[in-house]
Amino acid sequence: MEELNLEEMATLKGGEPVSLAAVMAIMIVAISAVIVYRIFMSSSGKATIPGGFQFEWK
């Protein structure tokens, strides 16, 4: 590890992890909304999610 001088510290930019987390959270919400919409709007169907959970409705 090296100690950075003031010029090197001024060039560092943060916030990338926060932006990535925000984008991923929005994607998860959007995908979940589409799945829930399709389940509630269909008259019958079957869904399988990871972990072996299966749902069937008529």
All heavy atoms as TSV, in Angstrom:
chain	resi	resn	atom	element	x	y	z
A	1	MET	N	N	0.837	-1.167	0.000
A	1	MET	CA	C	0.000	0.000	0.000
A	1	MET	C	C	0.883	1.231	0.000
A	1	MET	O	O	1.911	1.257	0.662
A	1	MET	CB	C	-0.921	0.000	1.199
A	1	MET	CG	C	-1.992	-1.073	1.110
A	1	MET	SD	S	-3.137	-1.194	2.508
A	1	MET	CE	C	-3.556	0.453	2.857
A	2	GLU	N	N	0.438	2.220	-0.752
A	2	GLU	CA	C	1.159	3.486	-0.814
A	2	GLU	C	C	0.237	4.615	-0.387
A	2	GLU	O	O	-0.961	4.583	-0.660
A	2	GLU	CB	C	1.627	3.757	-2.244
A	2	GLU	CG	C	2.643	2.770	-2.761
A	2	GLU	CD	C	3.063	3.093	-4.181
A	2	GLU	OE1	O	2.920	4.244	-4.613
A	2	GLU	OE2	O	3.514	2.171	-4.862
A	3	GLU	N	N	0.827	5.604	0.230
A	3	GLU	CA	C	0.057	6.770	0.618
A	3	GLU	C	C	-0.084	7.675	-0.600
A	3	GLU	O	O	0.881	7.921	-1.329
A	3	GLU	CB	C	0.764	7.516	1.744
A	3	GLU	CG	C	-0.064	8.618	2.339
A	3	GLU	CD	C	0.601	9.229	3.559
A	3	GLU	OE1	O	1.283	8.488	4.293
A	3	GLU	OE2	O	0.430	10.430	3.747
A	4	LEU	N	N	-1.292	8.159	-0.866
A	4	LEU	CA	C	-1.540	9.026	-2.006
A	4	LEU	C	C	-1.301	10.480	-1.635
A	4	LEU	O	O	-1.585	10.896	-0.511
A	4	LEU	CB	C	-2.972	8.858	-2.502
A	4	LEU	CG	C	-3.390	7.457	-2.948
A	4	LEU	CD1	C	-4.855	7.450	-3.312
A	4	LEU	CD2	C	-2.541	6.984	-4.105
A	5	ASN	N	N	-0.815	11.231	-2.616
A	5	ASN	CA	C	-0.676	12.667	-2.370
A	5	ASN	C	C	-1.995	13.360	-2.697
A	5	ASN	O	O	-2.962	12.730	-3.135
A	5	ASN	CB	C	0.499	13.265	-3.149
A	5	ASN	CG	C	0.323	13.119	-4.646
A	5	ASN	OD1	O	-0.793	13.098	-5.141
A	5	ASN	ND2	N	1.437	13.022	-5.366
A	6	LEU	N	N	-2.067	14.657	-2.490
A	6	LEU	CA	C	-3.318	15.393	-2.671
A	6	LEU	C	C	-3.811	15.349	-4.112
A	6	LEU	O	O	-5.020	15.252	-4.358
A	6	LEU	CB	C	-3.143	16.838	-2.214
A	6	LEU	CG	C	-2.934	17.023	-0.708
A	6	LEU	CD1	C	-2.663	18.490	-0.385
A	6	LEU	CD2	C	-4.108	16.500	0.063
A	7	GLU	N	N	-2.901	15.412	-5.087
A	7	GLU	CA	C	-3.314	15.377	-6.503
A	7	GLU	C	C	-3.923	14.027	-6.858
A	7	GLU	O	O	-4.915	13.947	-7.569
A	7	GLU	CB	C	-2.122	15.668	-7.402
A	7	GLU	CG	C	-1.614	17.088	-7.308
A	7	GLU	CD	C	-0.338	17.294	-8.112
A	7	GLU	OE1	O	0.051	16.364	-8.865
A	7	GLU	OE2	O	0.253	18.367	-7.989
A	8	GLU	N	N	-3.329	12.952	-6.365
A	8	GLU	CA	C	-3.853	11.619	-6.650
A	8	GLU	C	C	-5.207	11.404	-5.971
A	8	GLU	O	O	-6.107	10.790	-6.546
A	8	GLU	CB	C	-2.853	10.561	-6.186
A	8	GLU	CG	C	-1.570	10.543	-7.000
A	8	GLU	CD	C	-0.502	9.654	-6.403
A	8	GLU	OE1	O	-0.472	9.503	-5.163
A	8	GLU	OE2	O	0.295	9.107	-7.186
A	9	MET	N	N	-5.346	11.912	-4.771
A	9	MET	CA	C	-6.627	11.773	-4.078
A	9	MET	C	C	-7.724	12.576	-4.767
A	9	MET	O	O	-8.881	12.179	-4.755
A	9	MET	CB	C	-6.488	12.212	-2.618
A	9	MET	CG	C	-5.750	11.193	-1.774
A	9	MET	SD	S	-5.881	11.489	-0.009
A	9	MET	CE	C	-4.833	12.905	0.189
A	10	ALA	N	N	-7.357	13.690	-5.383
A	10	ALA	CA	C	-8.346	14.521	-6.074
A	10	ALA	C	C	-8.877	13.830	-7.322
A	10	ALA	O	O	-9.996	14.105	-7.758
A	10	ALA	CB	C	-7.735	15.870	-6.431
A	11	THR	N	N	-8.087	12.929	-7.917
A	11	THR	CA	C	-8.533	12.248	-9.134
A	11	THR	C	C	-9.441	11.056	-8.843
A	11	THR	O	O	-10.106	10.559	-9.743
A	11	THR	CB	C	-7.327	11.763	-9.964
A	11	THR	OG1	O	-6.575	10.831	-9.187
A	11	THR	CG2	C	-6.440	12.924	-10.383
A	12	LEU	N	N	-9.478	10.592	-7.604
A	12	LEU	CA	C	-10.326	9.450	-7.256
A	12	LEU	C	C	-11.786	9.877	-7.218
A	12	LEU	O	O	-12.126	10.939	-6.726
A	12	LEU	CB	C	-9.928	8.876	-5.902
A	12	LEU	CG	C	-8.542	8.248	-5.820
A	12	LEU	CD1	C	-8.255	7.813	-4.399
A	12	LEU	CD2	C	-8.415	7.085	-6.767
A	13	LYS	N	N	-12.615	9.011	-7.758
A	13	LYS	CA	C	-14.050	9.275	-7.759
A	13	LYS	C	C	-14.751	8.077	-7.134
A	13	LYS	O	O	-14.463	6.936	-7.440
A	13	LYS	CB	C	-14.556	9.495	-9.178
A	13	LYS	CG	C	-14.026	10.757	-9.815
A	13	LYS	CD	C	-14.679	10.980	-11.147
A	13	LYS	CE	C	-14.410	12.324	-11.723
A	13	LYS	NZ	N	-13.075	12.679	-12.031
A	14	GLY	N	N	-15.690	8.352	-6.270
A	14	GLY	CA	C	-16.449	7.288	-5.625
A	14	GLY	C	C	-17.871	7.263	-6.152
A	14	GLY	O	O	-18.255	8.052	-7.001
A	15	GLY	N	N	-18.646	6.368	-5.652
A	15	GLY	CA	C	-20.051	6.326	-6.012
A	15	GLY	C	C	-20.414	5.228	-6.987
A	15	GLY	O	O	-21.588	4.990	-7.237
A	16	GLU	N	N	-19.444	4.549	-7.578
A	16	GLU	CA	C	-19.783	3.489	-8.526
A	16	GLU	C	C	-20.544	2.345	-7.864
A	16	GLU	O	O	-21.534	1.871	-8.419
A	16	GLU	CB	C	-18.524	2.951	-9.226
A	16	GLU	CG	C	-17.923	3.902	-10.223
A	16	GLU	CD	C	-16.924	4.875	-9.602
A	16	GLU	OE1	O	-16.677	4.772	-8.386
A	16	GLU	OE2	O	-16.415	5.732	-10.325
A	17	PRO	N	N	-20.131	1.884	-6.675
A	17	PRO	CA	C	-20.904	0.798	-6.049
A	17	PRO	C	C	-22.342	1.209	-5.733
A	17	PRO	O	O	-23.259	0.397	-5.869
A	17	PRO	CB	C	-20.132	0.496	-4.763
A	17	PRO	CG	C	-18.754	0.980	-5.015
A	17	PRO	CD	C	-18.907	2.164	-5.924
A	18	VAL	N	N	-22.539	2.450	-5.341
A	18	VAL	CA	C	-23.891	2.911	-5.031
A	18	VAL	C	C	-24.735	2.942	-6.296
A	18	VAL	O	O	-25.894	2.515	-6.302
A	18	VAL	CB	C	-23.842	4.299	-4.355
A	18	VAL	CG1	C	-25.235	4.843	-4.151
A	18	VAL	CG2	C	-23.079	4.229	-3.056
A	19	SER	N	N	-24.156	3.419	-7.392
A	19	SER	CA	C	-24.885	3.460	-8.665
A	19	SER	C	C	-25.227	2.058	-9.138
A	19	SER	O	O	-26.350	1.804	-9.599
A	19	SER	CB	C	-24.046	4.165	-9.732
A	19	SER	OG	O	-23.770	5.479	-9.349
A	20	LEU	N	N	-24.278	1.149	-9.042
A	20	LEU	CA	C	-24.525	-0.223	-9.475
A	20	LEU	C	C	-25.620	-0.867	-8.625
A	20	LEU	O	O	-26.507	-1.542	-9.152
A	20	LEU	CB	C	-23.236	-1.037	-9.383
A	20	LEU	CG	C	-23.330	-2.495	-9.789
A	20	LEU	CD1	C	-23.750	-2.617	-11.251
A	20	LEU	CD2	C	-22.010	-3.192	-9.563
A	21	ALA	N	N	-25.594	-0.642	-7.327
A	21	ALA	CA	C	-26.619	-1.205	-6.443
A	21	ALA	C	C	-27.990	-0.628	-6.772
A	21	ALA	O	O	-28.997	-1.352	-6.768
A	21	ALA	CB	C	-26.264	-0.927	-4.990
A	22	ALA	N	N	-28.045	0.663	-7.090
A	22	ALA	CA	C	-29.324	1.289	-7.428
A	22	ALA	C	C	-29.884	0.717	-8.723
A	22	ALA	O	O	-31.083	0.422	-8.824
A	22	ALA	CB	C	-29.159	2.796	-7.548
A	23	VAL	N	N	-29.030	0.549	-9.728
A	23	VAL	CA	C	-29.479	-0.013	-11.010
A	23	VAL	C	C	-29.964	-1.442	-10.818
A	23	VAL	O	O	-31.012	-1.829	-11.358
A	23	VAL	CB	C	-28.345	0.053	-12.052
A	23	VAL	CG1	C	-28.673	-0.757	-13.289
A	23	VAL	CG2	C	-28.061	1.498	-12.428
A	24	MET	N	N	-29.242	-2.233	-10.048
A	24	MET	CA	C	-29.653	-3.620	-9.825
A	24	MET	C	C	-30.961	-3.684	-9.049
A	24	MET	O	O	-31.815	-4.533	-9.338
A	24	MET	CB	C	-28.552	-4.388	-9.105
A	24	MET	CG	C	-27.331	-4.603	-9.984
A	24	MET	SD	S	-26.060	-5.572	-9.202
A	24	MET	CE	C	-26.845	-7.152	-9.128
A	25	ALA	N	N	-31.162	-2.800	-8.082
A	25	ALA	CA	C	-32.409	-2.779	-7.325
A	25	ALA	C	C	-33.586	-2.431	-8.226
A	25	ALA	O	O	-34.657	-3.046	-8.130
A	25	ALA	CB	C	-32.309	-1.786	-6.175
A	26	ILE	N	N	-33.398	-1.468	-9.114
A	26	ILE	CA	C	-34.466	-1.094	-10.055
A	26	ILE	C	C	-34.783	-2.251	-10.983
A	26	ILE	O	O	-35.955	-2.524	-11.272
A	26	ILE	CB	C	-34.073	0.174	-10.834
A	26	ILE	CG1	C	-34.060	1.370	-9.883
A	26	ILE	CG2	C	-35.010	0.426	-11.999
A	26	ILE	CD1	C	-33.462	2.620	-10.466
A	27	MET	N	N	-33.756	-2.954	-11.452
A	27	MET	CA	C	-33.990	-4.111	-12.334
A	27	MET	C	C	-34.761	-5.204	-11.612
A	27	MET	O	O	-35.667	-5.811	-12.180
A	27	MET	CB	C	-32.661	-4.644	-12.859
A	27	MET	CG	C	-32.024	-3.761	-13.904
A	27	MET	SD	S	-30.437	-4.372	-14.492
A	27	MET	CE	C	-30.857	-5.994	-15.057
A	28	ILE	N	N	-34.427	-5.464	-10.363
A	28	ILE	CA	C	-35.127	-6.502	-9.593
A	28	ILE	C	C	-36.589	-6.133	-9.412
A	28	ILE	O	O	-37.481	-6.982	-9.568
A	28	ILE	CB	C	-34.426	-6.730	-8.239
A	28	ILE	CG1	C	-33.078	-7.397	-8.458
A	28	ILE	CG2	C	-35.291	-7.541	-7.302
A	28	ILE	CD1	C	-32.194	-7.438	-7.247
A	29	VAL	N	N	-36.856	-4.883	-9.092
A	29	VAL	CA	C	-38.239	-4.432	-8.919
A	29	VAL	C	C	-39.000	-4.546	-10.234
A	29	VAL	O	O	-40.151	-5.004	-10.264
A	29	VAL	CB	C	-38.273	-2.989	-8.375
A	29	VAL	CG1	C	-39.664	-2.405	-8.449
A	29	VAL	CG2	C	-37.748	-2.949	-6.957
A	30	ALA	N	N	-38.381	-4.164	-11.342
A	30	ALA	CA	C	-39.054	-4.223	-12.645
A	30	ALA	C	C	-39.360	-5.670	-13.038
A	30	ALA	O	O	-40.470	-5.973	-13.489
A	30	ALA	CB	C	-38.193	-3.554	-13.706
A	31	ILE	N	N	-38.397	-6.542	-12.870
A	31	ILE	CA	C	-38.617	-7.951	-13.225
A	31	ILE	C	C	-39.697	-8.561	-12.340
A	31	ILE	O	O	-40.571	-9.294	-12.809
A	31	ILE	CB	C	-37.295	-8.738	-13.135
A	31	ILE	CG1	C	-36.347	-8.274	-14.244
A	31	ILE	CG2	C	-37.538	-10.237	-13.213
A	31	ILE	CD1	C	-34.940	-8.792	-14.114
A	32	SER	N	N	-39.669	-8.258	-11.043
A	32	SER	CA	C	-40.696	-8.771	-10.131
A	32	SER	C	C	-42.072	-8.248	-10.504
A	32	SER	O	O	-43.061	-8.994	-10.446
A	32	SER	CB	C	-40.369	-8.370	-8.694
A	32	SER	OG	O	-39.129	-8.907	-8.305
A	33	ALA	N	N	-42.162	-6.987	-10.903
A	33	ALA	CA	C	-43.450	-6.408	-11.294
A	33	ALA	C	C	-44.008	-7.112	-12.521
A	33	ALA	O	O	-45.210	-7.390	-12.594
A	33	ALA	CB	C	-43.296	-4.921	-11.556
A	34	VAL	N	N	-43.159	-7.417	-13.482
A	34	VAL	CA	C	-43.621	-8.118	-14.686
A	34	VAL	C	C	-44.103	-9.515	-14.337
A	34	VAL	O	O	-45.160	-9.952	-14.809
A	34	VAL	CB	C	-42.495	-8.174	-15.743
A	34	VAL	CG1	C	-42.856	-9.108	-16.879
A	34	VAL	CG2	C	-42.193	-6.781	-16.272
A	35	ILE	N	N	-43.385	-10.209	-13.487
A	35	ILE	CA	C	-43.786	-11.565	-13.105
A	35	ILE	C	C	-45.114	-11.546	-12.360
A	35	ILE	O	O	-46.024	-12.340	-12.652
A	35	ILE	CB	C	-42.677	-12.235	-12.257
A	35	ILE	CG1	C	-41.454	-12.508	-13.135
A	35	ILE	CG2	C	-43.181	-13.506	-11.602
A	35	ILE	CD1	C	-40.239	-12.950	-12.372
A	36	VAL	N	N	-45.259	-10.644	-11.405
A	36	VAL	CA	C	-46.514	-10.552	-10.642
A	36	VAL	C	C	-47.667	-10.174	-11.567
A	36	VAL	O	O	-48.765	-10.732	-11.459
A	36	VAL	CB	C	-46.365	-9.542	-9.484
A	36	VAL	CG1	C	-47.698	-9.217	-8.856
A	36	VAL	CG2	C	-45.401	-10.093	-8.447
A	37	TYR	N	N	-47.450	-9.250	-12.489
A	37	TYR	CA	C	-48.497	-8.844	-13.432
A	37	TYR	C	C	-48.944	-10.038	-14.272
A	37	TYR	O	O	-50.139	-10.274	-14.444
A	37	TYR	CB	C	-47.975	-7.725	-14.336
A	37	TYR	CG	C	-48.938	-7.337	-15.424
A	37	TYR	CD1	C	-50.024	-6.523	-15.150
A	37	TYR	CD2	C	-48.770	-7.796	-16.734
A	37	TYR	CE1	C	-50.917	-6.163	-16.151
A	37	TYR	CE2	C	-49.658	-7.446	-17.731
A	37	TYR	CZ	C	-50.728	-6.631	-17.442
A	37	TYR	OH	O	-51.603	-6.291	-18.419
A	38	ARG	N	N	-47.986	-10.800	-14.778
A	38	ARG	CA	C	-48.348	-11.953	-15.617
A	38	ARG	C	C	-49.097	-13.009	-14.814
A	38	ARG	O	O	-50.022	-13.643	-15.321
A	38	ARG	CB	C	-47.104	-12.553	-16.255
A	38	ARG	CG	C	-46.511	-11.615	-17.303
A	38	ARG	CD	C	-45.462	-12.264	-18.091
A	38	ARG	NE	N	-46.058	-13.378	-18.835
A	38	ARG	CZ	C	-45.402	-14.108	-19.711
A	38	ARG	NH1	N	-44.151	-13.851	-19.962
A	38	ARG	NH2	N	-45.985	-15.088	-20.341
A	39	ILE	N	N	-48.728	-13.201	-13.560
A	39	ILE	CA	C	-49.420	-14.196	-12.734
A	39	ILE	C	C	-50.860	-13.767	-12.479
A	39	ILE	O	O	-51.793	-14.555	-12.611
A	39	ILE	CB	C	-48.665	-14.411	-11.405
A	39	ILE	CG1	C	-47.385	-15.196	-11.660
A	39	ILE	CG2	C	-49.538	-15.140	-10.389
A	39	ILE	CD1	C	-46.482	-15.329	-10.462
A	40	PHE	N	N	-51.072	-12.504	-12.119
A	40	PHE	CA	C	-52.418	-12.051	-11.777
A	40	PHE	C	C	-53.304	-11.859	-13.000
A	40	PHE	O	O	-54.522	-11.936	-12.887
A	40	PHE	CB	C	-52.362	-10.754	-10.971
A	40	PHE	CG	C	-52.000	-10.982	-9.538
A	40	PHE	CD1	C	-50.814	-10.486	-9.033
A	40	PHE	CD2	C	-52.826	-11.695	-8.694
A	40	PHE	CE1	C	-50.466	-10.692	-7.710
A	40	PHE	CE2	C	-52.497	-11.915	-7.372
A	40	PHE	CZ	C	-51.307	-11.411	-6.877
A	41	MET	N	N	-52.750	-11.616	-14.159
A	41	MET	CA	C	-53.561	-11.379	-15.349
A	41	MET	C	C	-53.896	-12.661	-16.109
A	41	MET	O	O	-54.761	-12.653	-16.960
A	41	MET	CB	C	-52.865	-10.399	-16.294
A	41	MET	CG	C	-52.712	-9.006	-15.694
A	41	MET	SD	S	-54.251	-8.283	-15.113
A	41	MET	CE	C	-55.077	-7.963	-16.637
A	42	SER	N	N	-53.216	-13.751	-15.810
A	42	SER	CA	C	-53.523	-14.996	-16.515
A	42	SER	C	C	-54.618	-15.754	-15.764
A	42	SER	O	O	-54.713	-15.705	-14.540
A	42	SER	CB	C	-52.269	-15.865	-16.642
A	42	SER	OG	O	-51.840	-16.277	-15.375
A	43	SER	N	N	-55.430	-16.462	-16.527
A	43	SER	CA	C	-56.525	-17.206	-15.903
A	43	SER	C	C	-56.045	-18.518	-15.296
A	43	SER	O	O	-56.625	-19.010	-14.341
A	43	SER	CB	C	-57.620	-17.479	-16.926
A	43	SER	OG	O	-57.081	-18.233	-18.003
A	44	SER	N	N	-55.006	-19.094	-15.854
A	44	SER	CA	C	-54.422	-20.305	-15.286
A	44	SER	C	C	-52.966	-20.365	-15.709
A	44	SER	O	O	-52.559	-19.764	-16.682
A	44	SER	CB	C	-55.157	-21.554	-15.774
A	44	SER	OG	O	-54.962	-21.717	-17.157
A	45	GLY	N	N	-52.191	-21.096	-14.936
A	45	GLY	CA	C	-50.784	-21.213	-15.278
A	45	GLY	C	C	-50.006	-21.953	-14.222
A	45	GLY	O	O	-50.551	-22.455	-13.246
A	46	LYS	N	N	-48.696	-22.009	-14.459
A	46	LYS	CA	C	-47.814	-22.735	-13.569
A	46	LYS	C	C	-46.494	-21.980	-13.535
A	46	LYS	O	O	-46.001	-21.540	-14.569
A	46	LYS	CB	C	-47.621	-24.151	-14.089
A	46	LYS	CG	C	-46.721	-25.023	-13.267
A	46	LYS	CD	C	-46.677	-26.410	-13.892
A	46	LYS	CE	C	-45.554	-27.207	-13.289
A	46	LYS	NZ	N	-45.413	-28.495	-13.955
A	47	ALA	N	N	-45.910	-21.826	-12.357
A	47	ALA	CA	C	-44.633	-21.144	-12.215
A	47	ALA	C	C	-43.720	-21.977	-11.330
A	47	ALA	O	O	-44.153	-22.531	-10.325
A	47	ALA	CB	C	-44.826	-19.763	-11.612
A	48	THR	N	N	-42.459	-22.051	-11.718
A	48	THR	CA	C	-41.452	-22.742	-10.931
A	48	THR	C	C	-40.320	-21.765	-10.676
A	48	THR	O	O	-39.805	-21.170	-11.613
A	48	THR	CB	C	-40.918	-23.978	-11.676
A	48	THR	OG1	O	-42.006	-24.822	-12.015
A	48	THR	CG2	C	-39.936	-24.744	-10.827
A	49	ILE	N	N	-39.961	-21.604	-9.415
A	49	ILE	CA	C	-38.865	-20.700	-9.087
A	49	ILE	C	C	-37.732	-21.519	-8.479
A	49	ILE	O	O	-37.952	-22.640	-8.013
A	49	ILE	CB	C	-39.322	-19.577	-8.127
A	49	ILE	CG1	C	-39.891	-20.145	-6.838
A	49	ILE	CG2	C	-40.341	-18.677	-8.781
A	49	ILE	CD1	C	-40.221	-19.094	-5.797
A	50	PRO	N	N	-36.517	-20.999	-8.501
A	50	PRO	CA	C	-35.384	-21.744	-7.948
A	50	PRO	C	C	-35.631	-22.153	-6.501
A	50	PRO	O	O	-36.268	-21.435	-5.733
A	50	PRO	CB	C	-34.229	-20.741	-8.031
A	50	PRO	CG	C	-34.608	-19.827	-9.133
A	50	PRO	CD	C	-36.102	-19.726	-9.083
A	51	GLY	N	N	-35.151	-23.305	-6.163
A	51	GLY	CA	C	-35.368	-23.833	-4.822
A	51	GLY	C	C	-36.429	-24.909	-4.817
A	51	GLY	O	O	-36.747	-25.470	-3.780
A	52	GLY	N	N	-37.023	-25.169	-5.991
A	52	GLY	CA	C	-38.014	-26.228	-6.094
A	52	GLY	C	C	-39.432	-25.818	-5.767
A	52	GLY	O	O	-40.299	-26.668	-5.624
A	53	PHE	N	N	-39.687	-24.527	-5.647
A	53	PHE	CA	C	-41.042	-24.069	-5.367
A	53	PHE	C	C	-41.851	-24.021	-6.651
A	53	PHE	O	O	-41.405	-23.472	-7.648
A	53	PHE	CB	C	-41.026	-22.671	-4.726
A	53	PHE	CG	C	-40.356	-22.655	-3.379
A	53	PHE	CD1	C	-39.081	-22.151	-3.242
A	53	PHE	CD2	C	-41.007	-23.145	-2.265
A	53	PHE	CE1	C	-38.453	-22.137	-2.013
A	53	PHE	CE2	C	-40.402	-23.136	-1.032
A	53	PHE	CZ	C	-39.118	-22.634	-0.902
A	54	GLN	N	N	-43.030	-24.609	-6.625
A	54	GLN	CA	C	-43.907	-24.629	-7.798
A	54	GLN	C	C	-45.272	-24.072	-7.394
A	54	GLN	O	O	-45.796	-24.408	-6.328
A	54	GLN	CB	C	-44.064	-26.047	-8.323
A	54	GLN	CG	C	-42.792	-26.616	-8.889
A	54	GLN	CD	C	-43.013	-28.001	-9.456
A	54	GLN	OE1	O	-44.059	-28.612	-9.276
A	54	GLN	NE2	N	-41.999	-28.509	-10.142
A	55	PHE	N	N	-45.808	-23.240	-8.259
A	55	PHE	CA	C	-47.130	-22.654	-8.049
A	55	PHE	C	C	-47.985	-22.965	-9.252
A	55	PHE	O	O	-47.521	-22.877	-10.388
A	55	PHE	CB	C	-47.038	-21.140	-7.861
A	55	PHE	CG	C	-46.170	-20.728	-6.716
A	55	PHE	CD1	C	-44.852	-20.343	-6.921
A	55	PHE	CD2	C	-46.653	-20.738	-5.421
A	55	PHE	CE1	C	-44.051	-19.963	-5.883
A	55	PHE	CE2	C	-45.857	-20.370	-4.361
A	55	PHE	CZ	C	-44.545	-19.977	-4.588
A	56	GLU	N	N	-49.230	-23.306	-8.992
A	56	GLU	CA	C	-50.169	-23.596	-10.076
A	56	GLU	C	C	-51.508	-22.992	-9.722
A	56	GLU	O	O	-51.971	-23.106	-8.578
A	56	GLU	CB	C	-50.280	-25.112	-10.262
A	56	GLU	CG	C	-50.962	-25.494	-11.543
A	56	GLU	CD	C	-50.836	-27.002	-11.792
A	56	GLU	OE1	O	-49.848	-27.616	-11.384
A	56	GLU	OE2	O	-51.786	-27.535	-12.378
A	57	TRP	N	N	-52.137	-22.328	-10.664
A	57	TRP	CA	C	-53.432	-21.705	-10.397
A	57	TRP	C	C	-54.352	-21.929	-11.583
A	57	TRP	O	O	-53.913	-22.132	-12.694
A	57	TRP	CB	C	-53.282	-20.217	-10.097
A	57	TRP	CG	C	-52.653	-19.424	-11.188
A	57	TRP	CD1	C	-53.298	-18.703	-12.137
A	57	TRP	CD2	C	-51.266	-19.287	-11.447
A	57	TRP	NE1	N	-52.402	-18.120	-12.982
A	57	TRP	CE2	C	-51.142	-18.460	-12.594
A	57	TRP	CE3	C	-50.104	-19.770	-10.871
A	57	TRP	CZ2	C	-49.908	-18.110	-13.125
A	57	TRP	CZ3	C	-48.881	-19.439	-11.405
A	57	TRP	CH2	C	-48.796	-18.621	-12.508
A	58	LYS	N	N	-55.659	-21.962	-11.283
A	58	LYS	CA	C	-56.657	-22.203	-12.328
A	58	LYS	C	C	-57.789	-21.242	-12.217
A	58	LYS	O	O	-58.099	-20.660	-11.270
A	58	LYS	CB	C	-57.179	-23.637	-12.221
A	58	LYS	CG	C	-56.085	-24.622	-12.477
A	58	LYS	CD	C	-56.626	-26.016	-12.383
A	58	LYS	CE	C	-55.444	-26.956	-12.619
A	58	LYS	NZ	N	-55.790	-28.290	-12.731
